[in-house]
Amino acid sequence: MAVHVQPFVLALLVPGFGVLSASTVYALTLGGAAVILLAPRDLRRPVAFAVSALAITVTSTSVAVPVELAWFAPVLVIKLLLAHLLPEDAER
C-alpha cells in the first residue's frame, strides 16, 4: 500500500492539489489499510467498508482539491482498501 504515491505525484503536477491534500489522502489510505489488516479476519469486510466510508467522507469534505480531481480520492480508497485488501471469498 505504501508504494501507491499517486497523491504526491498529483501534488507535483496539478495546481491546486497541494502536499497537505496529498498527505491527507495518503495517510487515510495507509492508516485504513493498517486498521483493516489488524482486524480479525471475519470482521475485515465490515471494517474495510467503515474505514473506506470514513476516508471518503473526510477526503471529500475537508481536503481542498480541484473540482476536476474530486473523483481521485474516492477511487483510490475503493481500489486499495476494498478491492485489494478484501479476500475474494468468505473462506479465506
VMD Tcl script that draws the C-alpha trace (Angstrom):
set ca {
  {0.00 0.00 0.00}
  {2.80 2.39 0.82}
  {4.13 2.38 -2.75}
  {0.94 3.97 -4.06}
  {2.29 7.52 -4.09}
  {-0.10 8.86 -6.73}
  {-1.36 11.64 -4.42}
  {2.15 13.07 -4.23}
  {2.61 12.83 -7.99}
  {-0.62 14.81 -8.38}
  {0.64 17.37 -5.85}
  {3.70 17.89 -8.03}
  {1.82 18.07 -11.32}
  {-1.58 19.64 -10.63}
  {-2.00 23.20 -9.39}
  {-4.48 23.35 -6.52}
  {-3.73 19.85 -5.28}
  {-1.21 20.58 -2.57}
  {1.10 18.50 -0.44}
  {-1.30 18.77 2.51}
  {-4.11 17.30 0.41}
  {-1.82 14.56 -0.87}
  {-0.61 13.76 2.63}
  {-4.16 13.54 3.95}
  {-5.30 11.17 1.20}
  {-2.14 9.06 1.58}
  {-2.33 8.90 5.38}
  {-6.02 7.98 5.41}
  {-5.46 5.24 2.85}
  {-2.37 3.84 4.54}
  {-3.89 4.10 8.01}
  {-7.09 2.49 6.76}
  {-5.11 -0.41 5.33}
  {-3.41 -0.92 8.68}
  {-6.74 -0.92 10.53}
  {-8.20 -3.45 8.08}
  {-5.21 -5.77 8.29}
  {-5.22 -5.63 12.09}
  {-8.92 -6.52 12.28}
  {-9.87 -10.16 12.84}
  {-10.31 -11.94 9.52}
  {-14.08 -12.40 9.91}
  {-14.52 -8.65 10.59}
  {-12.31 -7.33 7.80}
  {-15.13 -6.76 5.32}
  {-17.29 -4.56 7.62}
  {-14.20 -2.80 8.96}
  {-13.00 -2.14 5.41}
  {-16.34 -0.65 4.42}
  {-16.48 1.52 7.56}
  {-12.90 2.74 7.12}
  {-13.50 3.41 3.42}
  {-16.67 5.37 4.14}
  {-14.83 7.44 6.74}
  {-11.83 8.08 4.45}
  {-14.06 9.04 1.52}
  {-16.11 11.36 3.72}
  {-13.02 13.08 5.11}
  {-11.31 13.44 1.74}
  {-14.49 14.64 0.06}
  {-15.41 17.23 2.67}
  {-12.25 18.55 4.26}
  {-9.46 18.23 1.69}
  {-9.01 21.03 -0.82}
  {-8.81 19.55 -4.31}
  {-9.62 20.96 -7.73}
  {-13.10 20.04 -8.94}
  {-11.58 18.05 -11.79}
  {-9.89 15.73 -9.27}
  {-12.81 15.22 -6.89}
  {-13.03 11.62 -8.13}
  {-9.42 10.73 -7.29}
  {-9.50 10.11 -3.52}
  {-12.73 8.05 -3.52}
  {-11.48 5.87 -6.39}
  {-8.08 5.37 -4.74}
  {-9.67 4.43 -1.41}
  {-12.10 1.98 -3.03}
  {-9.39 0.45 -5.20}
  {-6.87 -0.07 -2.43}
  {-9.00 -0.77 0.63}
  {-11.97 -2.61 -0.81}
  {-10.60 -4.22 -3.96}
  {-7.07 -5.20 -2.94}
  {-7.35 -5.96 0.77}
  {-10.55 -7.97 0.94}
  {-10.49 -11.69 0.17}
  {-12.32 -12.95 -2.91}
  {-14.39 -15.42 -0.91}
  {-15.50 -15.75 2.69}
  {-13.34 -18.85 3.32}
  {-10.02 -17.03 3.33}
}
mol new
graphics top color blue
foreach p $ca { graphics top sphere $p radius 0.5 }
foreach p [lrange $ca 0 end-1] q [lrange $ca 1 end] { graphics top cylinder $p $q radius 0.2 }
display resetview
